[in-house]
Amino acid sequence: MTFDVLSLFPDTFSGFLDSSIIARAIRSETVQVRLTDFRSFSKDKHHKVDDYPYGGFPGMVIQAQPVYDAISSLLEEGSAPVIYFTPQGRKLNQQVLQHYSKYQRVILLCGHYKEIDQRVRDLCVSDELSLGDYVLSGGELAAMAFIDGVSRLLPGVLGDIESANSDSFSTPLLGFPCYTRPEVFMGLSVPDVLRNGNHKAITQWALDEATALTKARRPDLLSD
Ligand code: ADE
């Protein structure tokens, strides 16, 4: 799967793309991430990409032209959904990630400053996604979350696909507590049930723990 990222700060992706599961997915060519600095599409002689907003509001707005041209040039290679990350978008969740994991290619647009000119959103953007009800300085962190979350759903990216299937949100429940050695740490013991080899009891324990945690923290997930 190819992620085409449009950002004014492509360097922010380097540590993320060079580490862990994403780096491995890129090496094995299951995932390709192409970074485009849309400033290079600016027709301004100083490569300016932002300007004051109409209406006299505070802040700056990214101009339509460089973004429009950058997206158009990527779409010349073939059609793909264009996703813009903004706090105004619908909330990113596991279903959204699953939906996009079926595509061969997606275009991810990261804003900065205040917003991107509405006309480029009207003309080019097919979906708008938000990480949550808070404002970040730009869409880059959201794009990384999206790339990470989608990539781990692609066949062959995780060593053990079961570990993805038992993650929080693949089922409607949050995850359950996990333990590894030692058996006792700072006076706290691993629950007995996990050490007795009774798989039926262990599965029931995990389900009970996940249900209790979901009820306490995210009752909304149970009422859907
Ligand atoms: N850009 C700025 N804030 C954001 C958020 N909460 N989610 C996605 N993109 C953003």
Residues whose N, C-alpha, C, O or C-beta is under 5 A from the ligand:
A	BS01	ADE	F85 T86 P87 L129 S130 L131 G132 Y134 V135 L136 S137 G138 G139 A142
